[in-house]
Amino acid sequence: MNITHHLPKIINKSREEMDDLLRKIQKTSLNPEDQELVMGCIEFATWLPEAIREKNISIRNLQRMLFGEGGNHRKKKKKKNGADSSAPLEKSTASSDPSNEATAHDHPQETDTGSDNPPSDLVAQPAPKATRNIRKGHGRIGQAAYTTAINIPVALGTSQAGDECPSHCGGRLYPLKNPGVVIRVTGNALATVQRYILERLRCNLCGDVLTAPLPPEAPKEKYDAAFKAQLSIQKYYVAVPFYRQEQTQRLFGFPLPDATQFELVEQVADAGYPVIKVLEKIAANGELIHNDDTSVKILQVIEENKTNPDKDRTGMQTSCVMAKAEGHTIALYYTGTHHAGENLEAILRYRDPARPSIIQMCDASSMNIPQSFKTILCNCLGHGFRKFRDLLDFFPEPCLKVMRSLAAVFEVEEKTSGMSALERWRYHRRYSKPVMLELNRWLKARLAEKQVEPNSSLGKAMRYLLKHWKALRRFLIVPGAPIDNNIVERALKIPIRVRKTAMFYKTRHGAAISNILISLIQTAALSGENPFDYLVALQEYKSLVFKDPQEWLPWRYRKTLEKMCFQLAA
């Protein structure tokens, strides 16, 4: 049978029309086997779209093949100002609902007395829009963004401060506070290879060979710290595999085997390993922690699974734990057979028992929860929002209701930027709590009145919100509790793109090297530091890093270098 590479023409027929067609086929002169084949094809074509819509909505690619790129998506009409008039995420206002939301929770800090319920006239008012003082500009990158630029002063030459004006107006020249700045960017190779040609002389009598020594300015090692740091960032942040770097380097005239590249980045990870242990202790004693994981492949573990198929744990994942502590954000990565909750539990062993329970944000998976430590658990509203967004084409009215309510909460969250934890909590209590109360009442009513089939995809999405309602609304109870897990979702994109390009890790050791370097690079970036400079410093002062890693944290290492320079100068 010839299979066409083009999609067949889609013809929409009602259920009644399809039944009439089946009856006509039964009356034809086709033999019973052919009738059964044709009728089976028609019934399958009728059943498959509905099955995909209802049971396997996450298979988006197959759905687009069947229903086209547009499908049941509504055409968006744009207003003159470019806004989407049919956008489903308009902010909705809701009245407060005296439901059982103001009940005591399982944590002493989470008691919601309901005393912050706003009056009805206040609830109907939308939250004031945040005023942003945004200066209009041409959109280009300013010269101050080039932090590593080499500054080259250029004098006027013909005149200097204090001279008479060249226009002979009688005035005097004086220096301006802001000089003119011109940026010029020149290209360089990925690395500079220096070949030292050492002169050699041999004695014609005794045969001794004299070789010229390297000049004092020559690097002591074949590969310097800057080159190793560059390899590390290219591999574990930009996600360029070693074999692809080898091919690229060959184009630039300095071939470097991928095995040698791994040895070099291994040296970088070895220099920064002590810092990771300090970061873990600081993260464990912070006030807020996020965690989640994504799948990964480790060939060594796969071989172990083949030789021992009955082992309890065969899955592999990369976990990301992000903590806010001491005014900084710390990103830690772990790759292996442990889940995110188990990796978080290992970190929390460093927590001071005298400190209160830490606020934890994650999705609703039980794999993210530590077993031996009590946390103030928060669940991600973004995950709940996406469940209804995926169903929007099939259940537009109820999905729009939920999405608009949750979007209103996210809009309030945007306006809390710059507020303290207590101010943000009060602001959410004032504007987000009525929306959440009304949404909870609406969800319960829809299910209680049997307007939604509980086991349908829409019913499961609704039951998901109600089942995890306490953790989803924790931001209304505990000051400082976040509403989503987006920060760790973005952080997981780094190992995900490494996985997409390199496909797998060969050994557990290789995965551990990746964890160290991604953690150091991402934490330095979150601290506003240049990861390249930071990795170079860790290598150049490796002995001091091992001696006192506390002084070589990403946000502290520059002060350590300045202190060393001051001591040398003294």
N, C-alpha and C positions, 0 to 999 in steps of 0.2 A: 504494500500500500504506500502510495506516495504521500508524504506529509508536507504540507505547505509551510513555508516560513512566515506566512502572513496570517494574522488573526482572522478568523471567519467573521462574516457580517453578523452583527448582533441584531436580532429581531425580537422586540418585546411583545409578548403575548400574555393575556390574562390566564388565570387558572381555568376558567370556563372554556376559553378558546382551546387550550391544550387538551382538555377532556373531550371536547368535540372532535378534535383532530385524531385522538386515539380511537374513538368510535368509528370514524371513517376508515382508519387503517384496518380495523377488524373486519370491515365489510369488503375489503379489496380481495383480489384474487391471489395475493401473496400466500406462499405456503406458511404454515405455522411457525417454522423456525425464523423465516425472514420477518414475519410480523412481530415475533418476540424480540428480535434484534432491534428493529426500528422503534418499537414501543419502549424498549429499555433505554435506548439512546435519548428519546424524548423525555422520559421520566427522569433520567439522570441529569439532563440539561436543565430541567425544572427544579430538581432538588439541590443541585450543587451550589448555585448562587445563594439560596436561602441558608444552606448549611454554613457557608463561609461567612455570611453576614452575621449569623447568630452564634456560631460555635467557635470559629477560628478567625476572629476579626483582626488579630495581630498579624495575619499573613497578608500584609499590605500589597506586596508585589503581585501576588496571584489575583488579588482583588482588582488591581488596576488593569491587569490583562483582560479580565472578564468584563469589567464595566467601563473601561477606558480611563484616561487620565483624569477626566472631570468627574465621572461617576455621578453620584447624587450630590456633589458639592454645589452649593448655591453660588451663582454668579455674584461677585461682589461689585456693588455700585459705589463709585467714589464720588465724594462731594467735591465741590470746586476747590476746597482747601486741601484736598488729597486724603481726607479722612474716609474711613470705610463706614458707610451708612448702615450696613448690615452686620457690622462687627458684633459678635455675641458677647463681648467682654465689657459691656458698659457697666458702670458702677451702679449697683442696685441698693436702695435704702430699704430697711426693714424695721418693723416695730418690734419691741422687746416681747419676749414670750415667757410667761411665768411657768415654764416647764421645770423638770427636775434637774436642770443644769446646775443649780446652786447647791449641790450636795457636797459633802466632805469627801476628799480624795484620800488615797492611801498614804500620802506623805504629809507631815505636819506643816510644811511650807506651802502646800497646795490647796488650802481650804479657801473655797470661794464663797464668801458670805453673801454675795449679791448686792452689797451696799453700794457698788459703783454703777448700778443700773441707771442709765440716763433717762430723763423725763421723755415723754412721748414726743413733745415738740422738738426736742434736741435730736432724737433718733432720725426724724424725717429729714434733717438737714444733712447734706453731704459734707464730708470732711473737706476743710479748706484746702485748696490746691497749693502745693509748695511753690514758693517763689524762687526762681533761679535767676541769678544775675549772670547770664551768659553773654560774654562779649562776642559780637559778631567779628568774623575774620574770614580769611581766604581759605582756611582749611589746611594749609601746609604745615609741616612740622617746623616748629620754632628752632632757632639755633641753640637754645639752651638744652634741647633734648639730646644733643650730641655730647654725652658726658665724657667720652673717651677721646674727644678731639684734641689735637695738639695745637696749642695757642701760639700763634706767630705774630708778635707785635710788628706793625708797619708804621713808620714815622712819616709825617707829611713831607719832610725833606726841604721843601722850599721855604717854609715858615715854621715858627714855633710860638708857644704861648708868650704873650707880652709884646710881640712884634706889631707894627702898624698894619692895618688892613690893606691887602694888596689892591683893593679897589680905590685906595686913596680917599676914603671918606672921612678920615681923621680919627677913626676908632682904633681900638686895640683888640687883639685876639686873646681869647681865654679858652681853656679846655672845657669841652662838654662832658657831662657826667656819663653819658652813654655813647661809646664810640661806635663807629660803623662796623658791621660784621658781615663778612662774606664767607660762605661755606664752599669748600671744594673737596670732593670725594674722589680719591684715586684708588684704583684696583691693585690688589696684591694676590700673590699665589696663596694657596691654603697654608703653606709653610715655606720658610726660607731655608734652603739647604746650603750649608757652608762646607766647601771642600778645601781642606788645608793641604797644600802641596809641600811636604817636608823634604828639604834638601838632605841627601845622604852622600857621605863620602867614605871611601874605603882606603885603608893604608895598603900600598903596594908591597910592603915588606911583611908586616905582621897580620894583615888581613882584617884588622878591626874596622868596624863600620860605625861611623858617627852620624847620628840623625838629629836634625834640628828640633828643638823642643817646641811645643805649642806656645803661642803667644799668651800672655797673662789674660787677655780679654776673651780667649776662647772658652766656650762652655765646658764644664767639667764632665757632663754626661752627654751621650749621643742624642737623647731626646730630652728637651728641657721641660720644665713644669708647665709652661704656657701651652706647648704642643699637646701634652697629656690632658690638660684641662679642656682644650678644644676638642680632642677626640671624645672625651667623656660627654660633653654637651651635645655633640653631633649624634652620638649613639643613643643616649638615654633621655634626651629632651627633644631634639629634632627628629629622632627615630630613624636615623640613617644606619642600616646594618653595616657591620664591619666589612663584609665582602663588597658592598656597594661603595663604601669609602675607599677601599683598596682600588676599585676600578676608577673612581674619580681621581684619586691621587696619582694613578698611573698616567692619566691625561695631563697632569701638571708636572710630570717628570720626576716624581719621587715615589716609586712603588713601595708599599709597606704591607706585608702579609697580614691577613686578618688575625692570625694567631698572635702575632707580635702586638697588634693593637689591643687585644684583650689583656695581654700582660701589662701594657702601659696603663690602661684604665684600672686594672687591679691594684696598681701601685697608688693611684689616686684614692681609691676606696679605702686602702689600708691606712692612708694618712688621715682620713676623716672619720674612721670608725669610732675613736673615743668620743667624738662630738655627738654621735648618735645616742650613746648611752646617757649622756647628760640631757639631751633633748627629750628622751623618754621620761626621765625623772621630772623635768619641768612640765611636760605635757600631763603627766599623771596628777600633778598638784594644781592644775589649772581650774578655771571655773566652768568651762564649756568644752565639750569634745564631740566631734562628728566621726562616724565610721560607716563604711560600706565596702563592697568588694566586687570584683569582676573576674571572669574566667580566664585561665591561662593554661599553657601546656609546658610541661617539663619532661623532656625525653627520659631522664633518669627515673622519674616517678612512674612514667608509663611502662618502662621495662620492669620496674618493681611490681606493678599491678599485674603484668602478664605472668611473672614467675609466681606470684602469690595472689591469685584471683579472689581468695576468700578474705582478704584483709578488710577491716572495717571502713577505712577511709581511702577512697580512690580519687576523689575529686581534687582539683587544683584551682587556686584562685589567688589573685593579688588584692590585698586589703589596703585601704588607705584610712589612716587615723589622723584627723586634723584637730588640733587643740588650740584654744585661746588661753594663753597664760602669760602673766607678767607683761601684759600689753603687747604681746607678739602672737603671731599665728605660726604654728609648727605643723609641718606635714611629714608624716612617717609612713613608709610603705613596707609591706611584708608579703612575700610570695612563697607559697608552699601549699600544704594540705590543710592548714588551719583556716577556719572561717574568721570573719571580721570580729565577731564577738569574742572568740578565743584570743585573738591578737590584742584586742582591747583589754581583756582580763589580764594578760601578761604585763601590760603597761600599768594598769591600776594597782598592781602589787607594790609599786613604788609610792603610792599615795599615802600621805600622812593620815593615820587613823583618826586623828583629832579633827580633821577637816570634814565639813558637811559633804553630803552626797553630791557628786558632780552631775551637771546637766548633760544629758546625752541625746544627740539628734541622729536618727537613722530612719530607714524605711521600716515597714512593719514585719520584716522577716525575723523569725526567732533566731536565726544564725547570727544576727548582729548584736544580741544581748549577752553581756557577760553573766556567767552563772553564779559566781562567788561574790559579786559586788553589787550593792544596791545603787542604782542611778535614778535620777529624775528623768524618766524616759519621755522623749518627744518624738512624734512621727511627722513625716514630711507631708505638708499639704499639697506640694507639687505632684507627688505620686498620685494622690487622690484626684487631682485636677486632670491628669493625663488619662486616667481610666475613663472619664466621661468624654474627654476630647476624642478618644479613639472610637467612641460610640456615637459621635455627633451625627454622622450621616444616616444612622439607622433609627435613632431615637432623638430627633432634634429638640422637641419641646422640653422634656425633662432634663436633657443634658445641658441645654442653654441655661436653664434655671440654676443648676448646680454650678456651672462654670462662671456665670455672672456673680453668684454669691461669693465664690472663692476668689474671683478676680477683684472684687471689692476689697477683700481682706488684703490682697497683695498690693493694691493701690494705697491702702492705709499704711502698709509696711514701708513703702517707698517714701512716704512723707515723714517717717520717723528717723530718717538719716540725720546723724549728728546729735540725737537725743541721748540722754543717759538711760540706763536700763530701767530705772523707775519711771522716768518720763515716758519712755516708749510703752511700758506696761499700762500706764494710765491712759495713754492715747488709744491704745488698742481696746482697752476696756470701754472707752467712750464710744468708739466708732465701729470696731469689729465685733464686739460681743453681741450686739443686737442682730447682726447679720448671721452669726453662727447659731444663735438661739433659734432664729426663724428657720434656718436651713435644717437644723436638727428636727424641729417640729414637722416640717414638710416631708422629710425623708421617712419619719416614723408613720405619718399619716398615709403616705402612698403605699407603704408595705402593709399597714394594718387594714386598709380598705381594699387590699388585693387588686390595686390598680396596676401593679407590676408583678410579673411572675418571679418569685424569689430566686429560682434557679436559673433564670435567664441571665444573659450577660449584663443587662441593665440592673437586674435585681442583685447580682453579685457585687456590682460596683457600689450600689447603695448600701448593701450590708457591710461592705468593706469600711465605708466611712463610719457607720454606726458602731461597728465592732471595735474600731480603734479611736473612737471619738474622744476619749479622755486624753490620749497621747497627742491627738491632732490639735486639740485646743489648749495645750499646756502653756502656750504663750500668753493666754489670758489669765493664768493662775500664778505662774512663776516669773518674776522679773528677770529678763535676760534670756529667756527661752526663745530659740529661733522658730520660724514658721516653716522653713524648708531645709533641705539638705543639699542645696545647689552648690555650695562651696566644695564639698567633697566630690560631687558629680563632675564638676569641672576639673578637679585635681586628678580624678581617675582617667581623664582623657590622655594623660601622658603615658601611663603604661598601656592603655588601649592602643594608641597609635604605634607604640613599640611592638605590641603584639601583631598588629596588622602588617607591619613591614618585615619583622624578623620571624614571625610565625610561632616561635617557641624558644625556650631556654634549653640548653643541652644538659646542664647539671644543676643541682641545687645550689652549688657554689656560685655558678654564673648568675642565678637568680638573686642570690644574696648580694653580689656586687652591684647589680642593678638597683636593688632596694636602697643601698647606702647612697649611691650617687644621685638617684632621683630625689631622695629625701633631702640631701644637702642642697641640690640645685633649686628645688621648689621652695624650701624654707628660706634660702637666701633671697630668692625672687620676691617672696611674700614679705620679707623684711625690708625691701627696697634696696637691697645690695646687689652688686654685679656678681652673678654666680661664677663667671670666669675668673675675676680677680680673687674671689674667695677660695676657689679650688687651687689657684696658684699659691696663695698664702699658706694654705694647709700643707702643701708639699714642701715649700721652701723652709717652713719652720716645724717640720714633722716632730722633731724631738721635743720641742716646747709644747706642741699640741698634746703629745702623750703625757707630758709631765703635768700639765694643768689645762685640760680640755675646756673647763669652765670659762676660761678667758678667750677661747677661740670660737665662741658661738657666732653665728652669722651677723647678729646685730651688735656684737661686742669686739670683733677682731680688729677693726680699724683703730679703736681706742688703744687696744693692746699694742699695735704696731707703733702708734704715736708715742706711747709710753716708753717703748724700747728705744725709739729714736732720741727721745729726750734724755734717757739715761746714758746713751752713747755720747751724746753731745756734751753732757755734764762731765 
